[in-house]
Amino acid sequence: MTPEGVVLDSIVISDDTLVQASPSIAFGNGIYLVCWADNRAGFSDIYYARVLPDGSVLDIGFPIHPDSALQLSANVAFDGNNFFVVWTAYENGGFNLCGARIAVNGTVLDSTPIAISIGDVSKFRPGISFDGSNYMVIWDDARLSAPEYDQWAARITPDGIVIDTNGIPIDTSTGNQLNSSITFLNHLYFATWADFGSGNADIYGRRISPFGYVIDTAAVAICTQTGDQEQPFVSCNTERFIIAWKDARLGVANSDIYADFVDSGAVGIEGKIQPISCSKRLLVYSSPNPFTKTVKIRVFSSENRKVYTTLSIYDVCGRLVKHFPVIQFPYYQVIWDGMNEKGDRVSPGVYFCVLRVADKQTTHVLLHVK
């Protein structure tokens, strides 16, 4: 897929027998590393394959640590030199957290998996991020209140040494905290999870320092709407975090994907962007893209009745750059000259063209280059 959201191809990474599921991906030194849970041997192991940016798959898929013990929920990050894959493995009567480093050339550097958190009480669904010095792994952990799960974390060096051998308690509130995700930006981590303490699932998060200190004394509420909000995923741009999640505020049968921006002060910014809607009835095209001076933007909507419609361009910080009135459907075309509302030329970079028609919207990425 291009930065503009154009799907270039459908790449078969693994089509072996039985089930391949739950993939995770990271990029580094010109290589994507994809890992997943693979049942081709008759039980679930964590496999991996390398993929080039042009879509060439370099590996047929190899197990990181072939073992008849059940392996699940892989996640991967890159530290500038090597990849680090973490997963859940059933060993010694419980599900424990393991990991292994993989070089860019595909070599598994740890023939014996690194024990991140081992014990009788199960640990599930690890998330991982890298801060420039160390990794931080976060997971569901029932050590304090089984069968309820809390959020625990640990730092790991690029050499595979676990710094926090006893783990760091991130959130041990009443009720389950599940399905965490973590990323790093501006000298701190931000972790998110689904909290079931109120009876329904809500999205909460906390900031964590690279030294393992939990910054927020109380978990930050990201979304506490009616119905269940769960399975969050957090990422970031150069200035703020974005959290996306599955949201059932309109009913489980009508679950949608919602999102919100959060700044480094753990303050929500763009609640108005919810929900993320991807409708085949709304289309945006641009040419040329990337562009240097001007870009032609063409839009389509099958909504022919008169409804509230906007076409707006935002920068990566979510600030409005340019607004165009849309006066004709099903097709409409505008030309953007790279100027903002004040008549100043914008800097080269990534911009988001958002078409909104009534309660639906779609987003198209524009790349402005010198």
C-alpha positions as CSV (number, residue, x, y, z in Angstrom):
1,M,0.0,0.0,0.0
2,T,1.3,3.5,-0.9
3,P,1.4,6.4,1.6
4,E,-1.7,7.7,-0.2
5,G,-3.6,4.5,0.7
6,V,-3.6,2.9,-2.7
7,V,-3.4,-0.9,-2.5
8,L,-0.7,-2.1,-4.8
9,D,-0.9,-5.8,-4.5
10,S,-2.0,-8.7,-2.3
11,I,1.1,-10.5,-1.0
12,V,1.0,-14.2,0.0
13,I,3.3,-14.4,3.0
14,S,2.3,-17.9,4.1
15,D,-0.3,-20.2,2.6
16,D,0.8,-23.4,4.2
17,T,-1.6,-26.0,5.5
18,L,-3.8,-25.5,8.5
19,V,-4.2,-22.1,10.2
20,Q,-1.9,-19.1,10.2
21,A,-3.3,-16.3,12.4
22,S,-2.6,-13.2,14.5
23,P,0.1,-11.5,12.4
24,S,2.4,-8.7,13.7
25,I,4.8,-6.6,11.6
26,A,7.8,-4.2,12.1
27,F,10.2,-2.5,9.7
28,G,13.9,-1.8,9.9
29,N,17.0,-1.5,7.8
30,G,14.9,-2.0,4.6
31,I,13.2,-5.2,5.7
32,Y,9.7,-5.9,7.1
33,L,9.6,-8.8,9.6
34,V,6.2,-10.5,9.8
35,C,5.5,-13.0,12.6
36,W,2.4,-15.0,13.3
37,A,0.9,-18.1,15.0
38,D,1.2,-21.1,12.7
39,N,-0.4,-24.5,13.1
40,R,1.3,-26.3,10.1
41,A,3.1,-28.7,12.5
42,G,-0.2,-29.7,14.2
43,F,0.3,-27.3,17.1
44,S,0.7,-23.5,17.3
45,D,4.3,-22.2,16.9
46,I,5.4,-18.6,16.2
47,Y,6.7,-18.3,12.7
48,Y,8.4,-15.4,10.9
49,A,9.2,-14.2,7.3
50,R,11.0,-11.2,5.9
51,V,9.5,-9.1,3.2
52,L,11.1,-6.4,1.0
53,P,9.4,-3.0,0.4
54,D,8.6,-4.1,-3.2
55,G,6.6,-7.0,-1.8
56,S,9.1,-9.8,-2.4
57,V,8.8,-12.4,0.3
58,L,12.3,-13.7,1.2
59,D,11.4,-16.6,3.5
60,I,9.0,-19.5,3.3
61,G,8.2,-19.0,7.0
62,F,10.4,-20.4,9.7
63,P,9.6,-21.2,13.4
64,I,11.4,-19.1,15.9
65,H,11.6,-21.9,18.4
66,P,10.1,-25.2,17.3
67,D,8.3,-26.6,20.3
68,S,5.2,-28.8,20.9
69,A,4.2,-26.3,23.6
70,L,1.4,-23.9,22.5
71,Q,2.7,-20.5,21.3
72,L,0.4,-17.6,20.8
73,S,0.0,-13.8,20.4
74,A,3.3,-12.7,18.8
75,N,4.3,-9.1,18.6
76,V,7.4,-7.5,17.1
77,A,9.5,-4.3,17.3
78,F,12.8,-3.1,15.8
79,D,15.7,-1.4,17.8
80,G,17.8,-0.1,14.9
81,N,19.9,-3.3,14.5
82,N,17.7,-6.3,15.3
83,F,14.1,-7.3,15.6
84,F,12.6,-8.5,18.9
85,V,9.7,-10.9,18.9
86,V,7.6,-11.6,22.0
87,W,4.9,-14.2,22.5
88,T,3.0,-16.3,25.0
89,A,4.0,-19.9,25.5
90,Y,2.4,-22.7,27.5
91,E,5.1,-24.0,29.8
92,N,5.3,-25.5,33.3
93,G,1.5,-25.5,33.7
94,G,0.9,-21.8,32.7
95,F,1.2,-19.3,29.9
96,N,4.4,-17.4,30.1
97,L,6.1,-14.6,28.2
98,C,9.0,-15.4,26.0
99,G,11.0,-13.5,23.4
100,A,13.8,-13.8,20.8
101,R,15.9,-11.5,18.7
102,I,16.0,-11.9,15.0
103,A,18.7,-10.3,12.8
104,V,17.9,-8.4,9.6
105,N,19.4,-11.4,7.6
106,G,16.8,-13.7,9.2
107,T,19.0,-15.4,11.8
108,V,17.4,-16.2,15.1
109,L,19.9,-14.9,17.7
110,D,18.4,-16.6,20.7
111,S,18.2,-20.4,20.2
112,T,16.8,-20.6,23.7
113,P,13.9,-18.1,24.1
114,I,14.4,-15.2,26.5
115,A,12.2,-15.7,29.6
116,I,10.5,-12.4,30.2
117,S,7.9,-13.4,32.8
118,I,7.6,-17.0,34.0
119,G,5.4,-18.5,36.7
120,D,2.4,-20.5,37.6
121,V,0.0,-17.6,36.7
122,S,-0.8,-17.0,33.1
123,K,0.4,-14.0,31.1
124,F,-1.2,-13.2,27.7
125,R,-1.1,-10.8,24.7
126,P,2.2,-8.9,25.0
127,G,2.7,-5.5,23.3
128,I,6.2,-4.2,22.7
129,S,7.9,-0.9,21.8
130,F,11.5,0.5,21.7
131,D,12.6,3.9,23.2
132,G,16.0,4.2,21.6
133,S,17.8,2.5,24.5
134,N,15.6,-0.4,25.7
135,Y,12.4,-2.3,24.8
136,M,9.3,-2.2,27.0
137,V,6.9,-5.1,26.9
138,I,3.4,-4.9,28.5
139,W,1.0,-7.8,29.0
140,D,-2.1,-9.2,30.7
141,D,-1.1,-10.7,34.0
142,A,-3.2,-12.5,36.7
143,R,-0.5,-12.8,39.4
144,L,-2.4,-10.6,41.9
145,S,-6.1,-11.4,41.4
146,A,-6.6,-14.5,39.3
147,P,-8.8,-15.1,37.4
148,E,-8.8,-11.3,36.8
149,Y,-6.0,-9.8,34.8
150,D,-3.9,-6.6,35.4
151,Q,-1.4,-4.8,33.3
152,W,2.3,-5.5,33.9
153,A,5.4,-4.5,32.0
154,A,9.2,-5.1,31.9
155,R,12.1,-3.4,30.2
156,I,14.5,-5.5,28.1
157,T,17.9,-4.4,26.7
158,P,18.7,-4.8,23.0
159,D,21.0,-7.6,24.1
160,G,18.0,-9.5,25.4
161,I,18.6,-8.9,29.1
162,V,15.4,-8.5,31.2
163,I,15.9,-5.5,33.4
164,D,12.7,-5.8,35.5
165,T,12.7,-9.5,36.3
166,N,9.8,-9.1,38.7
167,G,7.8,-6.9,36.3
168,I,6.4,-3.4,36.7
169,P,2.7,-3.0,37.8
170,I,1.1,-0.7,35.3
171,D,-2.6,-1.0,36.3
172,T,-3.9,-3.3,39.1
173,S,-7.4,-1.8,39.4
174,T,-10.4,-3.9,40.3
175,G,-11.7,-5.9,37.4
176,N,-10.0,-7.1,34.2
177,Q,-7.5,-4.9,32.3
178,L,-6.9,-6.7,28.9
179,N,-5.5,-6.4,25.4
180,S,-2.8,-3.8,25.9
181,S,-0.8,-1.9,23.3
182,I,2.2,0.4,23.7
183,T,4.3,2.9,21.8
184,F,7.0,5.5,22.5
185,L,7.1,9.3,21.7
186,N,8.7,12.4,23.1
187,H,10.7,10.7,25.9
188,L,7.8,8.6,27.3
189,Y,5.7,5.5,26.6
190,F,2.0,5.4,26.3
191,A,0.2,2.2,27.0
192,T,-3.5,1.5,26.5
193,W,-5.9,-1.3,27.4
194,A,-9.6,-2.2,27.8
195,D,-10.7,-1.9,31.5
196,F,-13.7,-3.9,32.6
197,G,-14.0,-2.5,36.1
198,S,-17.2,-0.7,35.4
199,G,-18.9,-3.8,34.0
200,N,-18.5,-2.7,30.4
201,A,-15.1,-2.4,28.7
202,D,-13.7,1.1,28.5
203,I,-10.4,2.3,27.0
204,Y,-7.8,3.6,29.5
205,G,-4.1,4.3,29.4
206,R,-1.1,5.5,31.3
207,R,2.2,7.2,30.5
208,I,5.4,5.4,31.5
209,S,8.9,6.8,31.7
210,P,11.8,4.9,29.9
211,F,13.1,4.2,33.4
212,G,10.0,2.1,34.3
213,Y,8.1,4.7,36.4
214,V,4.4,5.0,35.9
215,I,3.8,8.8,35.5
216,D,0.0,8.9,35.9
217,T,-1.2,8.1,39.4
218,A,-4.7,7.2,38.0
219,A,-5.3,5.7,34.6
220,V,-6.3,8.1,31.9
221,A,-9.8,7.6,30.5
222,I,-9.6,7.5,26.7
223,C,-13.2,6.4,26.0
224,T,-16.0,5.5,28.5
225,Q,-19.0,5.6,26.2
226,T,-21.9,3.2,26.7
227,G,-21.4,-0.4,25.4
228,D,-18.0,-2.1,25.2
229,Q,-14.8,-0.4,23.9
230,E,-12.0,-2.9,23.6
231,Q,-9.0,-4.2,21.7
232,P,-7.2,-0.8,21.5
233,F,-4.1,-0.2,19.4
234,V,-1.8,2.8,20.0
235,S,0.6,4.4,17.5
236,C,2.0,7.9,17.1
237,N,3.1,10.6,14.6
238,T,5.9,13.1,15.4
239,E,3.8,15.0,18.0
240,R,1.1,12.9,19.6
241,F,-0.4,9.5,20.1
242,I,-3.4,8.0,18.3
243,I,-5.5,5.3,19.8
244,A,-7.9,3.2,17.8
245,W,-10.3,0.6,19.2
246,K,-13.4,-1.6,18.5
247,D,-16.5,0.2,19.8
248,A,-20.0,-1.2,20.4
249,R,-21.8,1.9,21.6
250,L,-24.3,1.3,18.9
251,G,-24.7,-2.4,19.7
252,V,-22.4,-5.4,19.4
253,A,-23.9,-6.3,16.0
254,N,-23.0,-2.8,14.8
255,S,-19.5,-2.5,16.2
256,D,-17.3,0.2,14.6
257,I,-13.7,1.4,14.7
258,Y,-13.3,4.6,16.6
259,A,-10.1,6.6,17.3
260,D,-8.8,9.6,19.2
261,F,-5.6,11.6,19.4
262,V,-3.9,12.0,22.8
263,D,-1.0,14.5,23.4
264,S,2.1,13.7,25.5
265,G,0.3,15.3,28.5
266,A,-2.3,12.5,28.2
267,V,-5.0,15.0,27.2
268,G,-7.5,14.0,24.5
269,I,-7.4,16.3,21.5
270,E,-9.5,15.2,18.6
271,G,-12.6,13.5,20.0
272,K,-14.4,14.9,16.9
273,I,-12.6,12.5,14.6
274,Q,-14.7,9.6,15.9
275,P,-15.8,7.4,14.3
276,I,-13.4,6.3,11.6
277,S,-15.7,5.4,8.7
278,C,-14.6,3.7,5.6
279,S,-17.5,3.7,3.0
280,K,-17.4,2.4,-0.5
281,R,-19.8,5.2,-1.3
282,L,-17.1,7.9,-0.7
283,L,-14.0,8.0,-2.8
284,V,-11.1,10.5,-3.1
285,Y,-8.5,10.5,-5.9
286,S,-5.5,12.8,-6.5
287,S,-3.0,13.5,-9.2
288,P,-0.1,13.9,-9.2
289,N,0.7,12.4,-5.8
290,P,3.3,13.1,-4.5
291,F,3.1,16.7,-5.9
292,T,5.4,19.7,-5.9
293,K,3.1,22.8,-6.7
294,T,-0.4,21.7,-7.4
295,V,-2.6,18.6,-7.0
296,K,-5.9,17.8,-8.6
297,I,-8.3,16.3,-6.1
298,R,-11.4,14.4,-7.4
299,V,-14.1,13.1,-5.1
300,F,-17.1,10.8,-5.6
301,S,-20.2,10.2,-3.5
302,S,-23.3,8.1,-4.3
303,E,-25.2,10.4,-2.0
304,N,-27.2,12.6,-4.4
305,R,-29.5,14.3,-2.0
306,K,-28.5,17.6,-0.5
307,V,-26.6,16.8,2.7
308,Y,-23.8,18.5,4.7
309,T,-20.6,18.0,2.7
310,T,-17.0,19.2,3.3
311,L,-13.6,18.6,1.8
312,S,-10.8,19.7,4.1
313,I,-7.1,19.3,4.2
314,Y,-5.3,18.8,7.6
315,D,-1.6,18.6,8.6
316,V,-0.2,15.7,10.6
317,C,-1.0,17.6,13.8
318,G,-4.7,17.7,12.9
319,R,-4.8,21.4,12.2
320,L,-7.0,22.6,9.3
321,V,-4.9,23.8,6.4
322,K,-7.5,24.4,3.6
323,H,-11.2,24.0,3.3
324,F,-13.1,23.6,0.0
325,P,-16.8,23.9,-0.6
326,V,-18.3,20.8,-2.4
327,I,-21.2,21.9,-4.5
328,Q,-21.8,19.1,-7.0
329,F,-22.2,15.3,-6.8
330,P,-21.7,12.5,-7.6
331,Y,-18.4,13.9,-9.0
332,Y,-16.5,17.0,-8.0
333,Q,-13.0,18.3,-8.6
334,V,-10.8,20.9,-7.0
335,I,-7.2,22.0,-7.4
336,W,-5.1,22.6,-4.4
337,D,-2.1,25.0,-4.9
338,G,-0.3,24.1,-1.7
339,M,-1.5,27.2,0.0
340,N,-3.2,27.4,3.4
341,E,-6.3,29.5,4.3
342,K,-4.0,32.5,4.9
343,G,-2.5,32.3,1.4
344,D,0.9,31.0,2.7
345,R,2.6,28.0,1.0
346,V,2.7,25.0,3.3
347,S,5.8,23.1,4.0
348,P,6.6,19.8,2.3
349,G,5.2,16.8,4.2
350,V,2.2,14.6,4.7
351,Y,-1.3,16.0,4.6
352,F,-4.7,14.4,5.0
353,C,-7.6,15.2,2.7
354,V,-10.9,14.4,4.5
355,L,-14.2,14.1,2.6
356,R,-17.3,14.2,4.9
357,V,-20.8,13.6,3.6
358,A,-23.5,13.7,6.2
359,D,-22.4,11.2,8.9
360,K,-19.8,9.4,6.7
361,Q,-16.2,10.3,6.0
362,T,-13.1,9.0,4.2
363,T,-9.5,10.1,4.3
364,H,-6.9,10.4,1.5
365,V,-3.2,11.0,2.1
366,L,-1.4,13.7,0.1
367,L,2.4,13.9,-0.1
368,H,3.8,17.4,-0.8
369,V,7.5,17.3,-1.8
370,K,10.1,19.9,-2.9
